[in-house]
Amino acid sequence: MTTLDIEAGASATAPPESGLRIALAGKGGAGKTTISATLSRLLARRGHPVLVIDGDSNPNVAVALGVSQADAAAIPPLPLGLVSRRLDGPALKDPVTSIVERFGATAPDGVSVVHMAMPAHADEGCLCSSHATVSAILADTGRTRESVTLLDLEASPENFSRGTTRHVDALLFVVEPYYRSLETARRMGVLAAELELDRVWVVANKLRSPGDIEAIDEFFGNHNLHVAAYVPWGDSVLDADKEGTPLLDFEPDGPVVAAIAGLADRLVDAQG
């Protein structure tokens, strides 16, 4: 691909036969939260029940989805004790719908959002149980036909060492066109390969020129990672953030949203 003239895909893609579980990872500041929020609402508009899990201990997805700052601040982190330990791994004690009703919030387009964890005090220790809870939620949501669960990950390889993403159907590395961002995705890709996931893809974000695309294609071509989407740079992303408005509401017909819509098509088509 050698152009930034990126068109949206068709919106009439057939729904998946089973739940689609997506995780977004990458270096901090690469654009994971904006893409997560936009992708989630686009999929919800196509008729999918969508759950977003904010996997960052400093959560921001709810506001990016369009939840007010006050309501987002009131969302409690998922508490400890939601899972039981079994021989085949952690399992939820209650249905996902019950957990979302008690501890989640509803964003525009009917998207549900929960927070994995948010430390209340310093020196509290690790978030091991929180990772186990998210892993168990992903295991269960995969059994719900046509549903979509999206996990917006913290910029850390810990998610892979703890196996938090072991149940996802697609892992997306969001990258910017500079070496440190690309190298972060490469390193995470090595860890992800050990989880034997169905799809590990790259989303190239903030692209300003055909040269950016060529450099990303060459880098990931040398490391056997597939680039699934090319998202152009958009001043509208910064302008929307300054106004506290979701990108999808600020510039719904812009090229950034169009590229993310195309990514939504690819994810649903690949799930089958």
PyMOL commands that set and color helices and strands:
alter all, ss='L'
color gray80, all
select helices_A, chain A and resi 32-45+61-65+69-73+96-103+108-110+128-141+158-161+179-193+210-221+235-243+247-250+255-271
alter helices_A, ss='H'
color red, helices_A
select strands_A, chain A and resi 20-25+50-55+83-86+89-92+105-106+112-115+148-153+170-175+199-207+226-232
alter strands_A, ss='S'
color yellow, strands_A
deselect
rebuild
show_as cartoon
